Amino acid sequence: MPTTTKLAEILRQAAHPISGTTTDYDMLLDAIGESRFVLIGEASHGTHEFYQQRAEITKRLIAEKGFTAVAVEADWPDAYRINRYVRGVSDDATSLDALGNFQRFPTWMWRNIDVLNFIDWLRHYNDSLPKNAVKTGFYGLDLYSLYTSIEAVLKYLDSVDPEAAARARYRYSCFDQFGEDSQQYGYATRFGLSKPCEQDVLNQLVDIRRQAADYAQRDGRIPEDEFFYAEQNARLIKNAEEYYRSMFRGRISSWNLRDRHMAETLNQLVTHFEQQGQPTKVVVWEHNSHLGDARATDMGAAGELNVGQLVRQEYNHEAFLIGFSTYTGTVTAASNWGASAERKRVRPALRESYEALFHQTELPNFWLNLREENEAVRGLRASRLERAIGVIYRPESERISHYFLAELPQQFDAIVHFDETRAVEPLERTPQWDRGEVPETFPTGI
């Protein structure tokens, strides 16, 4: 095993520098090849470079390799409003309007300048396509939207089948006593204070599936996409109901249920596209902790699985997993769940981490192909610390709160490193965020 200094030099020779030119990712696209699923992570939910560069890679995958769906770590009904906008079938006049459903903490995760710019690009790209070409959609994979999804199912059924809507309204009334507080529902049912709604939501999902053939044969035909949207909301409600009950059984149980739901939703998207005779090439945007193969981390050793692992198991080499990392800079994050967004300074990475090793290469920005069999990749196979910042960042407890052990070449197929990064800019800049303003001399990225 080479020394850290020697390994840093080996990595420097193997790295592909990122300098802000149009050719930066040419070789990355070559490495992706004919993969049908490209999973692009992020080491935080609040770093500009991660959002910006993930979008740049995605644009090329759409324009050059025919990807027709972007599936993200967001709630299904909120993201579907964006989907309607970018496909030109909504009443929203602007991309800012299309982001209007993202009102729940953490709003900056999707209501930020980089996401806004990508949505603008995607709408313009779709508008430029020939009349009958397949447009690229935007979809949410997550399951936090229990009550929003209930509203969506009821609205859909009210418009196509009022009798079915009445049955659904009765079943979903099981949740009414909790005042749209999903965690209160989970607590009350977990400790026997209230009867679970499990059978009600399952019956409703079965019911809406049974009605599919009838709706498809009606005069005027029910649009397939809109039925799929409603069916997925009903599926989400079933899984979310179980998720909120699982929260009080422990982290591993709830984590696994959530990631299984996201992988299931991805598979349902693929099935839906294939039934319509559409291409099935999907870009997935989520945090590294969801998209890097859990089997290569101590998360997996503890019993956790994730989307990256499940997609690899399902699609094998048709999946290509990309991670992001940074050594230092700033990040948009909160100090506690539900608190205001702040611009926080990211501490330099711990010495025994991958991020610190990448810093030693003295390259400001680069990517590495981890599928290659060379001395650099072999040197990265030894387990090291890897940093993960979610929507909360607590630098005072960083080692415990934000690091886990990983074997990088088994976790990802490629890693993109930006040594010094800056916070993503929320659409709504709060006083708490502005107080974290850094000097104008701070790097602006590429």
C-alpha atoms as one frame of an Amber mdcrd trajectory, in Angstrom:
protein
   0.000   0.000   0.000   1.531   3.366  -1.027   1.868   6.158   1.516  -0.784
   8.866   1.506   1.589  11.284  -0.212   2.471   8.722  -2.879  -1.190   7.805
  -3.397  -2.092  11.476  -3.823   0.491  11.730  -6.616  -0.859   8.559  -8.253
  -4.368  10.001  -8.102  -3.159  13.255  -9.590  -1.860  11.367 -12.621  -5.092
   9.380 -13.049  -7.497  12.290 -12.484  -9.421  14.091 -15.221  -9.225  17.836
 -14.410 -12.409  19.914 -14.561 -11.680  23.401 -15.867 -15.067  24.695 -16.998
 -14.762  23.764 -20.678 -17.349  21.949 -22.782 -15.117  18.874 -22.967 -14.744
  18.340 -19.196 -17.062  15.326 -19.160 -16.372  13.821 -22.604 -14.535  10.848
 -21.124 -17.136  10.463 -18.365 -19.843  10.087 -21.005 -17.630   7.537 -22.740
 -17.339   5.613 -19.461 -21.129   5.744 -18.985 -21.463   4.173 -22.418 -24.868
   2.552 -22.966 -25.910   2.563 -19.296 -29.655   3.073 -18.920 -29.522   4.360
 -15.350 -27.104   7.085 -14.287 -27.323   7.858 -10.577 -25.705  11.194  -9.706
 -25.215  11.933  -6.030 -24.208  14.863  -3.864 -22.228  15.052  -0.620 -24.599
  17.698   0.759 -28.071  19.036   0.065 -26.757  22.592  -0.110 -23.675  22.899
  -2.351 -23.802  24.948  -5.562 -21.202  22.949  -7.476 -22.978  19.649  -6.836
 -26.279  20.985  -8.193 -24.715  22.875 -11.083 -22.391  20.121 -12.324 -24.973
  17.389 -11.830 -27.243  19.443 -14.084 -24.486  19.865 -16.689 -23.860  16.121
 -16.839 -27.607  15.503 -17.039 -28.056  17.944 -19.939 -25.493  16.004 -21.949
 -27.104  12.672 -21.089 -30.448  14.001 -22.331 -29.154  15.732 -25.459 -26.498
  13.197 -26.486 -27.598   9.839 -25.072 -31.383  10.023 -25.194 -32.255  10.042
 -21.494 -35.946  10.858 -21.112 -36.501  11.071 -17.339 -34.918  12.818 -14.379
 -35.971  11.184 -11.092 -35.059  13.033  -7.909 -35.085  12.886  -4.108 -38.311
  14.869  -3.890 -41.960  14.141  -3.212 -43.968  12.733  -6.105 -46.781  15.350
  -6.324 -44.417  18.327  -5.908 -42.064  17.106  -8.643 -44.944  16.159 -10.929
 -45.958  19.800 -11.114 -42.488  20.466 -12.562 -42.958  17.490 -14.888 -46.120
  19.019 -16.305 -44.355  22.349 -16.780 -41.251  21.039 -18.560 -43.450  18.933
 -20.843 -45.589  21.967 -21.703 -48.889  20.655 -20.294 -49.413  22.854 -17.211
 -50.949  26.237 -16.443 -47.704  27.468 -14.824 -46.264  30.399 -16.766 -42.680
  30.140 -15.469 -40.284  27.680 -13.879 -40.590  29.651 -10.649 -44.336  28.987
 -10.639 -43.681  25.283 -11.287 -41.593  25.117  -8.095 -44.519  26.434  -6.083
 -45.381  23.163  -4.323 -42.020  22.977  -2.540 -43.065  24.683   0.683 -42.047
  22.072   3.261 -38.644  22.067   5.027 -36.038  22.035   3.543 -37.314  24.407
   0.856 -33.824  25.335  -0.411 -33.169  21.760  -1.482 -35.280  22.337  -4.614
 -36.151  26.021  -4.452 -32.702  27.269  -5.421 -31.093  29.070  -8.346 -29.396
  25.999  -9.825 -32.595  23.931  -9.942 -34.472  26.901 -11.415 -31.873  27.198
 -14.185 -32.093  23.476 -14.978 -35.893  23.545 -15.174 -35.670  26.497 -17.577
 -33.210  24.552 -19.721 -35.350  21.405 -19.716 -38.490  23.305 -20.744 -36.640
  25.010 -23.606 -35.057  21.711 -24.678 -38.420  19.936 -24.761 -40.026  22.847
 -26.642 -37.323  22.584 -29.308 -38.039  18.923 -30.090 -40.023  17.793 -33.135
 -43.759  17.492 -32.590 -43.941  13.728 -31.905 -40.597  13.355 -30.098 -40.476
  11.940 -26.558 -40.025  14.772 -24.074 -37.902  14.410 -20.964 -39.878  14.350
 -17.722 -39.099  15.244 -14.108 -40.270  12.934 -11.320 -40.051  12.634  -7.525
 -39.129   9.368  -5.819 -39.646  10.202  -2.140 -42.557   9.433   0.199 -42.982
  12.291   2.679 -46.078  13.710   0.964 -48.736  11.615   2.712 -51.414  14.321
   2.940 -50.536  16.034  -0.351 -50.839  12.692  -2.125 -54.211  12.069  -0.494
 -55.423  15.401  -1.895 -54.067  14.458  -5.334 -55.844  11.075  -5.396 -59.137
  12.634  -4.312 -58.848  15.425  -6.884 -58.199  12.924  -9.643 -61.067  10.633
  -8.669 -63.453  13.598  -8.254 -62.805  14.418 -11.913 -63.129  10.906 -13.366
 -65.247   8.843 -10.941 -67.118  10.654  -8.123 -68.391   7.374  -6.657 -64.828
   6.059  -6.339 -63.805   9.420  -4.879 -66.407   9.041  -2.120 -65.038   5.613
  -1.204 -61.476   6.965  -1.156 -62.489   9.959   0.951 -64.031   7.618   3.524
 -60.919   5.411   3.652 -58.490   8.318   3.940 -60.591   9.946   6.690 -58.733
   7.558   8.991 -55.942  10.187   9.020 -58.176  13.201   9.729 -57.756  13.215
  13.500 -54.011  13.870  13.209 -54.300  17.305  11.600 -51.890  16.490   8.741
 -49.147  15.661  11.254 -47.655  12.457   9.846 -45.294  11.914  12.758 -48.158
  12.234  15.238 -49.931   9.488  13.309 -46.828   7.302  13.498 -46.456   7.859
  17.237 -50.124   7.232  18.045 -50.313   3.986  16.078 -46.919   2.690  17.191
 -47.868   2.929  20.865 -51.451   1.717  20.536 -53.128   5.097  20.959 -54.928
   4.828  17.635 -55.856   2.156  15.101 -53.518   2.042  12.055 -54.847   3.037
   8.645 -52.887   0.232   7.015 -55.829  -1.754   5.633 -57.668   1.358   4.431
 -54.777   2.608   2.300 -54.079  -0.869   0.933 -57.739  -1.300  -0.046 -57.678
   2.050  -1.804 -54.554   1.158  -3.802 -56.112  -2.161  -4.850 -59.333  -0.352
  -5.778 -57.677   2.226  -8.002 -55.679  -0.486  -9.770 -58.878  -2.442 -10.460
 -60.405   0.632 -12.075 -57.523   1.103 -14.522 -59.016  -0.995 -17.330 -62.426
   0.637 -16.945 -60.981   4.146 -17.123 -58.891   3.256 -20.184 -61.976   2.076
 -22.128 -64.270   4.985 -21.303 -65.372   7.469 -23.945 -62.638  10.044 -24.314
 -60.189   7.705 -22.558 -58.520   8.711 -19.313 -54.971   9.915 -20.141 -52.466
   7.224 -19.167 -50.016   9.672 -17.584 -52.682  11.172 -15.341 -53.882   7.759
 -14.192 -50.288   6.742 -13.519 -49.829   9.941 -11.474 -52.871   9.102  -9.343
 -51.958   5.431  -8.953 -48.446   6.358  -7.838 -49.884   8.750  -5.247 -52.032
   5.908  -3.913 -48.964   3.651  -3.773 -47.035   6.399  -1.991 -49.807   6.772
   0.614 -49.620   3.051   1.372 -45.829   3.146   1.753 -45.814   6.454   3.649
 -48.335   5.090   6.138 -45.970   2.213   6.884 -42.950   4.541   6.899 -44.358
   6.854   9.574 -45.210   3.870  11.761 -41.693   2.494  11.234 -40.034   5.730
  12.400 -40.610   4.691  15.993 -39.149   1.210  15.446 -35.670   2.535  14.652
 -33.575   4.220  11.968 -32.666   1.118   9.966 -36.276   0.034   9.540 -37.478
   3.461   8.336 -34.393   4.082   6.169 -34.802   0.756   4.357 -38.516   1.270
   3.826 -37.913   4.737   2.350 -35.168   3.596  -0.036 -37.152   0.555  -1.105
 -40.024   2.903  -1.932 -37.743   5.134  -4.034 -36.350   2.132  -5.927 -39.867
   0.769  -6.416 -41.019   4.128  -7.794 -38.101   4.142 -10.220 -39.054   0.664
 -11.414 -42.686   1.733 -11.820 -41.551   4.666 -13.962 -39.569   2.329 -16.208
 -42.538  -0.046 -16.542 -44.831   2.870 -17.380 -42.477   4.128 -20.104 -42.024
   0.657 -21.578 -45.787   0.112 -21.773 -45.981   3.273 -23.858 -43.121   2.135
 -26.080 -40.834   4.892 -24.799 -37.072   4.685 -24.145 -36.200   3.845 -20.535
 -33.036   5.786 -19.752 -33.236   7.593 -16.425 -30.994  10.016 -14.532 -31.443
   9.871 -10.742 -30.514  12.770  -8.422 -30.175  11.996  -4.720 -27.692  12.278
  -1.879 -24.535  10.133  -2.006 -25.836   8.168   0.959 -28.812   7.017  -1.125
 -27.043   6.451  -4.450 -23.635   5.024  -3.481 -23.916   1.250  -3.050 -24.616
   0.721   0.677 -22.827  -2.637   0.623 -19.519  -0.738   0.348 -20.161   1.291
   3.543 -20.569   0.741   7.244 -24.233   1.646   6.694 -24.575  -1.623   4.836
 -22.686  -3.472   7.547 -25.289  -2.193  10.031 -28.143  -3.566   7.925 -29.081
  -0.561   5.824 -29.669  -0.805   2.081 -30.175   2.011  -0.399 -31.287   2.967
  -3.891 -27.815   2.542  -5.392 -27.553  -1.020  -4.114 -31.084  -1.935  -5.238
 -30.581  -0.473  -8.722 -27.277  -2.314  -9.135 -28.892  -5.561  -8.035 -31.777
  -5.045 -10.476 -29.916  -3.689 -13.509 -26.267  -4.686 -12.945 -23.910  -2.941
 -15.406 -26.768  -0.956 -16.945 -26.417   1.290 -13.874 -23.627   3.855 -13.491
 -23.184   5.485 -10.056 -21.506   8.900  -9.677 -20.588  10.507  -6.341 -19.533
  14.060  -5.472 -17.164  15.286  -2.750 -15.601  18.485  -1.395 -12.812  19.358
   1.015 -14.023  22.733   2.380 -16.096  25.827   1.556 -19.621  26.843   2.511
 -22.949  25.015   2.494 -26.622  25.897   2.861 -27.947  23.896   5.796 -29.896
  24.229   9.033 -28.738  23.677  12.602 -31.863  21.710  13.527 -34.755  20.075
  11.723 -37.275  22.717  10.692 -34.924  25.636  11.431 -34.057  28.416   9.002
 -31.479  27.941   6.264 -28.005  29.237   7.125 -24.857  29.663   5.088 -22.350
  27.639   7.083 -18.594  27.230   6.753 -17.623  23.629   5.947 -14.640  22.573
   7.992 -11.623  21.126   6.164 -12.096  17.378   5.854 -10.666  15.049   8.485
  -7.149  13.822   7.746  -8.101  10.157   7.359 -10.876  10.856   4.828 -11.140
  10.473   1.056 -11.761  14.212   0.846  -8.460  15.012   2.570  -6.659  12.594
   0.261  -8.160  14.313  -2.789  -7.118  17.677  -1.362  -3.522  16.438  -1.310
  -3.550  16.023  -5.081  -3.538  19.859  -5.248  -6.032  19.687  -8.121  -8.898
  22.142  -7.585 -11.547  20.112  -9.444 -11.426  16.674 -11.070 -13.190  13.384
 -11.625 -11.947   9.786 -11.416 -13.128   6.699 -13.264 -13.444   4.078 -10.519
 -14.245   1.272 -12.950 -10.691   1.315 -14.287  -8.211  -1.263 -13.051  -5.163
   0.849 -12.225  -2.909   1.751  -9.303  -5.025   4.770  -8.349  -8.249   2.783
  -8.011  -6.481  -0.037  -6.157  -5.116   2.529  -3.720  -8.643   3.769  -2.967
 -10.003   0.332  -2.057  -8.865   0.539   1.545 -11.727   1.731   3.743 -11.625
   5.463   4.588 -13.893   8.065   6.090 -16.339   9.814   3.762 -18.292  12.966
   4.638 -22.057  13.334   4.287 -23.891  16.600   4.978 -27.661  16.441   4.649
 -30.037  19.314   5.355 -28.514  19.691   8.828 -24.852  20.513   9.413 -23.321
  20.477  12.900 -19.572  21.067  12.540 -19.100  20.906  16.314 -19.926  17.165
  16.206 -18.687  16.539  12.679 -16.926  13.198  13.161 -19.989  11.588  14.726
 -22.649  13.441  12.745 -21.223  13.599   9.246 -18.748  10.786   8.533 -19.045
   7.105   7.744 -16.621   4.458   6.499 -16.682   3.483   2.847 -14.745   1.670
   0.134 -15.087   4.203  -2.659 -14.437   2.061  -5.783 -17.123  -0.393  -4.658
 -19.499   2.419  -3.711 -19.389   4.403  -6.982 -18.343   3.991 -10.610 -16.956
   7.550 -10.723 -16.255  10.325  -8.198 -16.318  14.068  -8.935 -14.330  16.251
  -6.520 -14.489  20.034  -6.037 -11.908  21.011  -3.477 -13.510  24.297  -2.401
 -17.219  24.813  -2.887 -19.865  27.395  -2.080 -23.377  27.283  -0.711 -26.308
  26.851  -3.056 -28.385  30.042  -3.220 -32.004  29.666  -2.005 -34.718  31.426
  -3.960 -35.806  32.980  -0.652 -32.731  34.399   1.057 -33.359  34.722   4.784
 -31.534  37.025   7.229 -29.943  33.923   8.757 -28.582  32.932   5.349 -27.355
  36.432   4.472 -25.517  36.736   7.779 -23.375  33.867   6.578 -22.236  35.974
   3.598 -18.587  35.389   2.770 -16.134  37.890   1.274 -16.416  38.635  -2.444
 -12.995  37.080  -2.945 -14.425  33.626  -2.165 -14.230  31.393  -5.255 -17.375
  31.351  -7.402 -16.821  27.889  -8.818 -16.834  27.238 -12.535
